[in-house]
Amino acid sequence: MYDIIVIGAGAAGMTSALYALRNGKTVLVLESESLGGQIATSPRLENYPSIKEISGEQFADNLFEQITHHGAEVEIEKVVAVEKLQDNTFTVKTEYNEYQAKSVIIASGVKHKHLRTKSNRDDLVGKGVYYCAICDGPFYKGQEVAIIGDANTALQYSLLLASYCKKVYVYTLFDKFFGDKSLVKALHSKENIEWRPNTSVTDFIGEEKLMAIEYKDADGSIKTHEIPAVFVAIGQVPDNKAFSNLVDLDNMGYIISDETCKTKTEGLFVAGDCRTKAVRQVSTAVGDGAVAATNASVYLESLDN
Ligand SMILES: Cc1cc2nc3c(=O)[nH]c(=O)nc-3n(C[C@H](O)[C@H](O)[C@H](O)COP(=O)(O)OP(=O)(O)OC[C@H]3O[C@@H](n4cnc5c(N)ncnc54)[C@H](O)[C@@H]3O)c2cc1C
């Protein structure tokens, strides 16, 4: 029986583990994919206080080293269900195992939103259609690539790819970007980035791999653009269905909570991007991790008294 099980090893989950461990609690972190969550896919983190610049991967590695140093147990297993038992403990079910804990912190973050196209070509994901430029961009060094999206992730990906690709085409639905001014300025200063505003990518074309994208141009005409790779960065969505028996979800699927990181179930807490909040960033995720773990520790003390 663990004191606390943390679901998700992103910035929020690992910070939850850190605070819980330093409060003397036993902690198991369960992660379905790869350690670090979203920030591990970011080429550059520049807005985390006191760190001028760090790669997202390095940031995640540092955090992982810190929690294992303090005694965290970590397993790569996807949580498929959480149940609260009559004795007030929790059973956390993964695809392979069942674990018991006195308290649980959900830090499941968000996932990439997939682009729905005319022919629904999800089979081309990983074969020219990608959602992570830091992971798959290097395969296209010296080549031309396209980006779909108009916010910070799309801007960061464009700048990263422009540093080693021949040319980067950026497709946006509107004639403006919705990201940080400094990133927009940097994008406009790059000679090998071509912005295609007021466009809508309607299909991915190719048999075994992507050959071209089809798009509606600003004048309404349908065009094709031969390109070996497209990186989609159109936002994120939460995936909290597995926990809906114990938490309330808003109409977007975020877990309803506030700055206390409590849920409607006593002993069950939530931290990071997966909860209702205005700003989804590393700094707010780690803030939540600290709050959720502290409140979980207070809850555990109340069980002992
Ligand atoms: C490309 C990119 C660049 C970014 N740049 C910045 C930046 O410069 N500055 C900034 O502050 N923020 C940035 N962000 C946002 C920032 O990364 C997030 O706000 C923050 O990392 C959220 O952390 P989190 O732990 O809440 O969620 P996540 O990082 O999403 O982590 C959640 C983890 O939970 C795991 N998980 C989900 N469901 C389950 C389950 N059922 N069982 C087990 N594990 C599960 C996921 O696999 C994931 O690893 C960026 C995001 C991206 C994608």
The ligand as an SDF file (V2000), in Angstrom:
LIG
                    3D

 53 58  0  0  0  0  0  0  0  0999 V2000
    5.9350   21.7460  -27.7940 C   0  0  0  0  0  0  0  0  0  0  0  0
    5.5290   22.3690  -26.4730 C   0  0  0  0  0  0  0  0  0  0  0  0
    6.2020   23.4700  -26.0230 C   0  0  0  0  0  0  0  0  0  0  0  0
    5.8620   24.0500  -24.7830 C   0  0  0  0  0  0  0  0  0  0  0  0
    6.5810   25.1210  -24.3670 N   0  0  0  0  0  0  0  0  0  0  0  0
    6.3360   25.6380  -23.1430 C   0  0  0  0  0  0  0  0  0  0  0  0
    7.1460   26.7010  -22.6380 C   0  0  0  0  0  0  0  0  0  0  0  0
    8.0500   27.2030  -23.3040 O   0  0  0  0  0  0  0  0  0  0  0  0
    6.8680   27.1560  -21.3910 N   0  0  0  0  0  0  0  0  0  0  0  0
    5.8750   26.6390  -20.5990 C   0  0  0  0  0  0  0  0  0  0  0  0
    5.7290   27.0520  -19.4630 O   0  0  0  0  0  0  0  0  0  0  0  0
    5.0800   25.6430  -21.0700 N   0  0  0  0  0  0  0  0  0  0  0  0
    5.2910   25.1330  -22.3100 C   0  0  0  0  0  0  0  0  0  0  0  0
    4.4940   24.1270  -22.7970 N   0  0  0  0  0  0  0  0  0  0  0  0
    3.3630   23.6710  -21.9710 C   0  0  0  0  0  0  0  0  0  0  0  0
    3.8640   22.7840  -20.8380 C   0  0  0  0  0  0  0  0  0  0  0  0
    4.6850   21.7800  -21.3790 O   0  0  0  0  0  0  0  0  0  0  0  0
    2.6940   22.1690  -20.0680 C   0  0  0  0  0  0  0  0  0  0  0  0
    1.8280   23.1770  -19.6070 O   0  0  0  0  0  0  0  0  0  0  0  0
    3.1640   21.3610  -18.8680 C   0  0  0  0  0  0  0  0  0  0  0  0
    4.2540   20.5610  -19.2030 O   0  0  0  0  0  0  0  0  0  0  0  0
    2.0100   20.5090  -18.3390 C   0  0  0  0  0  0  0  0  0  0  0  0
    2.5000   19.5430  -17.4560 O   0  0  0  0  0  0  0  0  0  0  0  0
    1.5250   18.4160  -16.8880 P   0  0  0  0  0  0  0  0  0  0  0  0
    2.3650   17.5620  -16.0140 O   0  0  0  0  0  0  0  0  0  0  0  0
    0.3050   19.0240  -16.3210 O   0  0  0  0  0  0  0  0  0  0  0  0
    1.0190   17.5970  -18.1390 O   0  0  0  0  0  0  0  0  0  0  0  0
    1.8070   16.7470  -19.2460 P   0  0  0  0  0  0  0  0  0  0  0  0
    3.1080   17.3250  -19.5410 O   0  0  0  0  0  0  0  0  0  0  0  0
    0.8150   16.5900  -20.3540 O   0  0  0  0  0  0  0  0  0  0  0  0
    2.0610   15.3390  -18.5330 O   0  0  0  0  0  0  0  0  0  0  0  0
    1.0290   14.4210  -18.3060 C   0  0  0  0  0  0  0  0  0  0  0  0
    1.6200   13.0270  -18.3040 C   0  0  0  0  0  0  0  0  0  0  0  0
    0.6210   12.0970  -17.8960 O   0  0  0  0  0  0  0  0  0  0  0  0
    0.7020   10.9310  -18.6900 C   0  0  0  0  0  0  0  0  0  0  0  0
   -0.6140   10.2720  -18.6710 N   0  0  0  0  0  0  0  0  0  0  0  0
   -1.7650   10.7100  -19.2290 C   0  0  0  0  0  0  0  0  0  0  0  0
   -2.7660    9.8270  -18.9940 N   0  0  0  0  0  0  0  0  0  0  0  0
   -2.2110    8.8030  -18.2730 C   0  0  0  0  0  0  0  0  0  0  0  0
   -2.7350    7.5890  -17.7600 C   0  0  0  0  0  0  0  0  0  0  0  0
   -4.0070    7.2280  -17.9370 N   0  0  0  0  0  0  0  0  0  0  0  0
   -1.8890    6.7680  -17.0830 N   0  0  0  0  0  0  0  0  0  0  0  0
   -0.5790    7.1170  -16.8770 C   0  0  0  0  0  0  0  0  0  0  0  0
   -0.0290    8.2590  -17.3790 N   0  0  0  0  0  0  0  0  0  0  0  0
   -0.8500    9.0890  -18.0520 C   0  0  0  0  0  0  0  0  0  0  0  0
    1.0860   11.4770  -20.0660 C   0  0  0  0  0  0  0  0  0  0  0  0
    1.6820   10.4670  -20.8660 O   0  0  0  0  0  0  0  0  0  0  0  0
    2.0740   12.5840  -19.6890 C   0  0  0  0  0  0  0  0  0  0  0  0
    3.4020   12.1210  -19.6370 O   0  0  0  0  0  0  0  0  0  0  0  0
    4.8020   23.5140  -24.0120 C   0  0  0  0  0  0  0  0  0  0  0  0
    4.0860   22.4030  -24.4890 C   0  0  0  0  0  0  0  0  0  0  0  0
    4.4540   21.8310  -25.7080 C   0  0  0  0  0  0  0  0  0  0  0  0
    3.6980   20.6140  -26.2180 C   0  0  0  0  0  0  0  0  0  0  0  0
  1  2  1  0
  2  3  1  0
  2 52  2  0
  3  4  2  0
  4  5  1  0
  4 50  1  0
  5  6  2  0
  6  7  1  0
  6 13  1  0
  7  8  2  0
  7  9  1  0
  9 10  1  0
 10 11  2  0
 10 12  1  0
 12 13  2  0
 13 14  1  0
 14 15  1  0
 14 50  1  0
 15 16  1  0
 16 17  1  0
 16 18  1  0
 18 19  1  0
 18 20  1  0
 20 21  1  0
 20 22  1  0
 22 23  1  0
 23 24  1  0
 24 25  2  0
 24 26  1  0
 24 27  1  0
 27 28  1  0
 28 29  2  0
 28 30  1  0
 28 31  1  0
 31 32  1  0
 32 33  1  0
 33 34  1  0
 33 48  1  0
 34 35  1  0
 35 36  1  0
 35 46  1  0
 36 37  1  0
 36 45  1  0
 37 38  2  0
 38 39  1  0
 39 40  1  0
 39 45  2  0
 40 41  1  0
 40 42  2  0
 42 43  1  0
 43 44  2  0
 44 45  1  0
 46 47  1  0
 46 48  1  0
 48 49  1  0
 50 51  2  0
 51 52  1  0
 52 53  1  0
M  END
$$$$
